[in-house]
Amino acid sequence: MELALNLAKARHGLTGINPSVGCVIVKNNKILSIGQTGFKGTPHAEFNAIKNSHENIEGSKMYVTLEPCSHYGKTPPCTNIIIKNKIKEVVYGVEDIDKKVKGKTLNILKSKNILVKKDLLKKQINKFYAPYFFNRKKNLPYVTGKIAISKNNLIYSKDTKRISDIHTDRFTHFLRYKNDSLMISSKTLNKDDPKLNCRLEGLSKFSPKRIILDRNLEIKKNSYIFKTANKDNTIIFYYNAKAEVKLMLKKKGITLIKSKLNKNSFDIKSILMKLYVLGCRNLLVEGGNDLSKHIIKKKLFNEFYLYKCSKSLSKLVNHKEFGFLKELKKNYKNKLKINKKLGKDVITLYK
């Protein structure tokens, strides 16, 4: 089951609207096959594990992290293929929270004389599926925030863009790899001209969809985001804009969504609800001080990474001080230091 959980962890954030599941098939104390949920959510882990086996799996035992599905969706029920292949025993970590599945698998498999056990490694697996359970319960993406501050608590100083070291930067790219979408404001876009992609070797194809909050559609036309935008990778939420600007952005293939304001700021909760409908399940926010503080005050971050960098910045020039440490400490009771083992920057996770 630990192997199945590690397989699920490896695909976390890469399985679309479906949870990432790991599966291991064992017979006579020998592992016959392994499987994971496919990229974008299909095929399911159980199907892949059965397909991957080059030996006869009749009479085998299946370990799977999440209760196998028992209903027709984009694929047939996993219970069908388990029964068809005459698997003798199924052990799953936790029940699925989906009402179409929850608790039904046990009765279906038992009716076919298949031994069923559940709740193996329940605590660890429940922890892993916390984002998925949150998605299902709230119909919202699981939202992760991050911001980097200097040793003397500045977010930036004039003419200084990068303050984190290479190892912290790689951690950011790992977060991008594990989140299907990434949100920033047009203010950050126009000031920093970020790429917002994953630049870990071999993983660029898993770069997140770019979500831009741009009240009046003031995105710079020479920015990287504008130049590389297409119908699949960029969504802009706006409040009001000229018709010719909207037409130009639509011709680029950018999805434009008009969104209401709440006290002169975007209604982030309604934007998150819309993103969920559009298939976003794991959202990374790389906002500046203002956007991050606003989302923290609304208690919409599920977790937040604070990078305390080893580099100090000058206060003698135009600069911006970090302004919401009190809110972080107040709203997030669990505080965990991330042990990178490399570099001098300190990463703290608030949950």
Protein Blocks (a to p, Z undefined) as FASTA:
>chain_A
ZZmmmmmmmmgoilojbccddddddeehiafbdcdddehhiacfklmmmmmpcbdfehia
cddfbdcdfbdcfbccfklmmmmnopabdcdfbdcfblklgoplmmmmmmnopacdehih
klmmmmmmmmmmmmmmnopacddddddddfkopabdehiablcdfklmmmmmmmmmmpcb
dcddfklmmmnopnkiafbehilmmpccdddddfkopacfkbmklmmgcfklcccddfbd
cfklmmmmmmnopacdddddeehiacfklmmmmmmmnopabdcddddfklmmmmmmnopa
fbdcddddfbdcdfkbccdddfklmmmmmmmmbdcdddekpajbdcdddZZ
